[in-house]
Amino acid sequence: MAAVAAVAEPELELTGAQRAAILVMYLKAEVARSLLERMSSDEIRSIGLAMAEVERVDPEVIEKVVADFVRDLHRISLVPKTGRDFALGVLPSLVDEDRRPRVYGSLKRNLSTEFEEYIAAKPPRAVAAILADEHAQTQAVALMLMGPENAACIMALMDEQDQYDLALRMAKLKQVPGELADDVETAMRQALEADDAERWAVKGVDRAAQILGRLGKPMNEAVLVRLAKNDKKLSETLRRRMVVFADLDSLDDRAAQALLKEIERQDLLLALKGATTDMQDLFLRNMSSRAAADIRDELEIMGPTPKSMVERAQENIVASALRLQEEGLIFLAMGGADELV
């Protein structure tokens, strides 16, 4: 994905992750470190990805982000604790040490939504995979602890017999020892954290398609034909995604001109909104000076655009390019060097 254009206007809408990224980038290292220590691994990962999308930020935007943060922080500091916050954070400290763990454990299981929110932030399949290795009674307790919405998502991934067994076990539960509930929650957290540490989130279909595209036509065609016998839909998806919009930067000027004749103006405008400067130049230099000037003007005044719209427009242009290649009108250099003569 192309990097986000330079953030130049204070009123520009930024996501929460982008605001956090800007704040971390421009705070002193020790202050930023203190903030990150209080965030989850997923939150830090989101901030890191947002940083990669920002090329540069004007001082006015930095000032606004920091000012908003300070204002929000001040507002929170003035708000008294809610009854639930007091019950969970203060009340246990007011009783004697012998009863404190029991009081806190009981209140936590009845009032806290922390574990429910933690599970909601994890991939359902990862949670289901970890539960699959546990005893059925442990599975039932875990489902009861994670909240109805999360539990339903996890059970939907199980087979019918397991769903039946777990529903029966949960329905018969009347009391669960506090220590067992704590042990199940702790084990789930540890397993999920370890699972996160060993996984790298990738878009498998897109990555596989790009690799196939670079194998060269004889090789990738053989793979796709064989794959189509078992999974025609996946084969078609891989074929369609072997070329992505960024790959069009290999087009020469004549090919770019041929492609421009085939694509809708609105698709071009949206596609260039999320394109690199080099990609924009490729298309604009192959248009009339007046048409190129109009596109540049529209790009400058366009507001924030949904990523899905940009990607759809780019996919439409890639589809046109593939069609022209099949007709022999343009050449897309996505294969090995042995294809070039």
WOWOGI-V509414 format. One record per residue. N is the residue number from 1. RES is the residue in one letter. SS is DSSP state (h for helix, s for strand, l for the rest). PHI is phi in whole degrees, -180 to 180 (none if undefined). D_FIRST is the distance of its C-alpha to the first C-alpha in Angstrom with 1 decimal. Layout:
n->[N:N]
res->[RES:RES]
ss->[SS:SS]
phi->[PHI:PHI]
d_first->[D_FIRST:D_FIRST]
This chain:
n->[1:2:3:4:5:6:7:8:9:10:11:12:13:14:15:16:17:18:19:20:21:22:23:24:25:26:27:28:29:30:31:32:33:34:35:36:37:38:39:40:41:42:43:44:45:46:47:48:49:50:51:52:53:54:55:56:57:58:59:60:61:62:63:64:65:66:67:68:69:70:71:72:73:74:75:76:77:78:79:80:81:82:83:84:85:86:87:88:89:90:91:92:93:94:95:96:97:98:99:100:101:102:103:104:105:106:107:108:109:110:111:112:113:114:115:116:117:118:119:120:121:122:123:124:125:126:127:128:129:130:131:132:133:134:135:136:137:138:139:140:141:142:143:144:145:146:147:148:149:150:151:152:153:154:155:156:157:158:159:160:161:162:163:164:165:166:167:168:169:170:171:172:173:174:175:176:177:178:179:180:181:182:183:184:185:186:187:188:189:190:191:192:193:194:195:196:197:198:199:200:201:202:203:204:205:206:207:208:209:210:211:212:213:214:215:216:217:218:219:220:221:222:223:224:225:226:227:228:229:230:231:232:233:234:235:236:237:238:239:240:241:242:243:244:245:246:247:248:249:250:251:252:253:254:255:256:257:258:259:260:261:262:263:264:265:266:267:268:269:270:271:272:273:274:275:276:277:278:279:280:281:282:283:284:285:286:287:288:289:290:291:292:293:294:295:296:297:298:299:300:301:302:303:304:305:306:307:308:309:310:311:312:313:314:315:316:317:318:319:320:321:322:323:324:325:326:327:328:329:330:331:332:333:334:335:336:337:338:339:340:341]
res->[M:A:A:V:A:A:V:A:E:P:E:L:E:L:T:G:A:Q:R:A:A:I:L:V:M:Y:L:K:A:E:V:A:R:S:L:L:E:R:M:S:S:D:E:I:R:S:I:G:L:A:M:A:E:V:E:R:V:D:P:E:V:I:E:K:V:V:A:D:F:V:R:D:L:H:R:I:S:L:V:P:K:T:G:R:D:F:A:L:G:V:L:P:S:L:V:D:E:D:R:R:P:R:V:Y:G:S:L:K:R:N:L:S:T:E:F:E:E:Y:I:A:A:K:P:P:R:A:V:A:A:I:L:A:D:E:H:A:Q:T:Q:A:V:A:L:M:L:M:G:P:E:N:A:A:C:I:M:A:L:M:D:E:Q:D:Q:Y:D:L:A:L:R:M:A:K:L:K:Q:V:P:G:E:L:A:D:D:V:E:T:A:M:R:Q:A:L:E:A:D:D:A:E:R:W:A:V:K:G:V:D:R:A:A:Q:I:L:G:R:L:G:K:P:M:N:E:A:V:L:V:R:L:A:K:N:D:K:K:L:S:E:T:L:R:R:R:M:V:V:F:A:D:L:D:S:L:D:D:R:A:A:Q:A:L:L:K:E:I:E:R:Q:D:L:L:L:A:L:K:G:A:T:T:D:M:Q:D:L:F:L:R:N:M:S:S:R:A:A:A:D:I:R:D:E:L:E:I:M:G:P:T:P:K:S:M:V:E:R:A:Q:E:N:I:V:A:S:A:L:R:L:Q:E:E:G:L:I:F:L:A:M:G:G:A:D:E:L:V]
ss->[l:l:l:s:l:l:s:l:l:l:l:l:l:l:l:h:h:h:h:h:h:h:h:h:h:h:l:l:h:h:h:h:h:h:h:h:l:l:l:l:h:h:h:h:h:h:h:h:h:h:h:h:l:s:l:l:s:l:h:h:h:h:h:h:h:h:h:h:h:h:h:h:h:h:h:h:h:h:l:l:l:l:h:h:h:h:h:h:h:l:h:h:h:h:l:l:h:h:h:h:h:h:h:h:h:h:h:h:h:h:h:l:l:h:h:h:h:h:h:h:l:l:l:h:h:h:h:h:h:h:h:l:l:l:l:h:h:h:h:h:h:h:h:h:h:l:l:h:h:h:h:h:h:h:h:l:l:l:l:h:h:h:h:h:h:h:h:h:h:h:h:h:l:l:l:l:l:h:h:h:h:h:h:h:h:h:h:h:h:h:h:h:h:h:h:h:h:l:l:l:l:l:l:h:h:h:h:h:h:h:h:h:h:l:l:l:h:h:h:h:h:h:h:h:h:h:h:h:h:h:l:h:h:h:h:h:h:h:h:h:h:l:l:l:h:h:h:h:h:h:l:l:h:h:h:h:h:h:h:h:l:l:l:l:h:h:h:h:h:h:h:h:h:l:l:l:h:h:h:h:h:h:h:h:l:l:l:l:h:h:h:h:h:h:h:h:h:h:h:h:h:l:l:l:l:l:h:h:h:h:h:h:h:h:h:h:h:h:h:h:h:h:h:h:h:h:l:l:l:l:l:l:l:l:l:l:h:h:h:l:l]
phi->[none:-68:-66:-63:-59:-53:-81:-115:-114:-59:-84:-61:-74:-117:-75:-61:-65:-67:-63:-63:-62:-62:-61:-65:-66:-111:-87:-63:-57:-68:-71:-61:-62:-63:-67:-65:-64:-98:-107:-78:-61:-64:-65:-65:-63:-64:-66:-62:-65:-66:-60:-67:-89:-105:-86:-154:-131:-69:-56:-61:-69:-59:-61:-68:-62:-66:-63:-62:-64:-63:-64:-65:-64:-66:-64:-64:-66:-90:-84:-68:-64:-73:-59:-65:-60:-66:-63:-86:-100:-114:-54:-59:-74:-91:-102:-68:-62:-66:-93:-58:-60:-68:-65:-65:-60:-65:-66:-61:-69:-95:-115:-77:-110:-61:-68:-61:-68:-64:-66:-61:-85:-101:-62:-53:-65:-67:-65:-63:-64:-70:-65:-60:-88:-96:-64:-57:-68:-66:-60:-63:-64:-61:-63:-66:-78:-89:91:-58:-64:-63:-61:-65:-62:-72:-64:-63:-91:-96:-78:-62:-66:-63:-60:-63:-60:-70:-60:-66:-64:-65:-65:-88:-69:-117:-142:-127:-53:-57:-64:-65:-61:-65:-64:-64:-63:-62:-64:-64:-62:-63:-65:-71:-66:-66:-65:-62:-67:-102:-115:-123:-73:-132:-90:-57:-63:-63:-67:-62:-64:-66:-67:-60:-60:-94:-74:103:-59:-57:-74:-69:-66:-63:-65:-67:-63:-67:-65:-62:-66:-103:-149:-64:-63:-66:-60:-66:-64:-64:-62:-70:-101:-63:-117:-113:-56:-63:-69:-71:-67:-85:-67:-85:-62:-64:-66:-62:-65:-65:-68:-60:-72:-102:-110:-74:-62:-65:-63:-62:-62:-67:-64:-71:-59:-105:-100:-73:-61:-63:-67:-60:-64:-56:-78:-67:-74:-103:-113:-65:-60:-69:-63:-64:-64:-63:-63:-61:-62:-67:-63:-69:-97:-66:-83:-56:-120:-55:-58:-63:-68:-63:-64:-64:-64:-66:-65:-63:-69:-63:-61:-66:-65:-65:-64:-66:-67:-62:-83:79:-89:-138:-126:-106:-81:-119:-100:-80:-65:-70:-86:-92:-131]
d_first->[0.0:3.8:6.4:8.8:11.7:14.8:16.6:19.9:21.8:23.6:23.5:19.8:18.9:17.1:16.5:18.9:16.5:15.4:19.1:20.0:17.5:19.1:22.5:22.1:20.8:23.8:26.5:28.9:28.0:30.9:30.2:26.5:27.8:30.3:27.8:25.5:28.7:29.2:25.8:24.9:22.6:20.2:20.3:19.7:16.7:15.2:16.1:14.6:11.1:11.7:13.0:9.9:8.3:11.6:12.8:16.3:18.6:21.8:25.0:25.8:22.8:23.6:27.2:26.4:24.3:27.0:29.7:28.3:28.2:31.8:33.0:31.7:33.0:36.4:36.5:36.0:38.6:41.1:40.7:43.3:42.4:42.5:45.2:42.8:41.4:45.0:46.1:43.3:43.2:46.7:49.2:49.1:49.8:53.0:54.6:56.4:54.5:56.1:54.7:51.4:49.3:50.8:50.3:46.7:45.9:47.5:45.8:42.4:42.6:43.9:41.9:38.7:35.4:33.5:33.5:32.6:29.5:28.7:28.9:26.9:23.9:24.1:23.0:26.2:26.3:26.4:29.2:31.1:30.9:32.4:35.1:36.0:37.7:39.8:43.3:43.4:45.1:42.4:39.8:41.8:42.0:38.3:37.6:40.1:38.6:35.0:35.8:36.3:32.7:31.3:34.3:34.0:30.4:31.6:34.7:33.0:31.5:35.1:37.7:40.5:43.1:41.1:40.4:44.1:45.2:42.9:43.9:47.5:47.1:45.4:48.0:50.8:49.4:51.6:51.1:48.8:49.8:47.8:47.4:46.0:43.4:42.4:42.2:40.0:37.6:37.5:37.1:34.2:32.4:33.0:32.0:28.6:27.9:28.8:26.7:23.6:24.4:24.5:21.4:17.8:15.5:13.6:12.6:15.7:15.8:12.3:13.1:16.7:15.9:14.0:16.9:19.4:18.1:18.8:22.2:23.6:25.2:28.5:27.1:24.2:26.6:29.2:26.9:25.7:29.3:30.6:27.9:28.7:32.3:31.3:28.2:27.7:25.0:22.8:23.6:22.6:19.3:18.6:19.9:17.8:14.5:15.6:13.8:10.3:9.6:8.5:11.9:13.7:13.8:16.9:18.9:22.0:23.3:25.6:23.1:20.8:24.0:24.8:21.5:21.8:25.2:23.8:21.1:21.7:21.4:19.7:17.0:16.5:16.5:13.9:11.6:12.1:11.6:7.8:8.2:9.1:12.8:13.8:12.4:14.2:17.2:17.4:18.1:20.0:22.4:23.3:24.5:27.7:27.8:28.6:25.9:23.3:24.8:24.7:21.0:20.4:22.8:21.2:17.7:19.5:21.3:18.7:18.4:15.6:14.2:13.5:10.0:12.1:13.6:10.6:9.5:13.2:13.8:11.3:13.1:16.3:15.8:15.0:18.1:20.1:19.2:20.2:23.4:24.2:23.8:26.2:28.6:28.5:27.5:24.3:23.1:19.7:19.8:18.1:21.3:23.6:25.6:28.7:27.6:27.8:31.4]
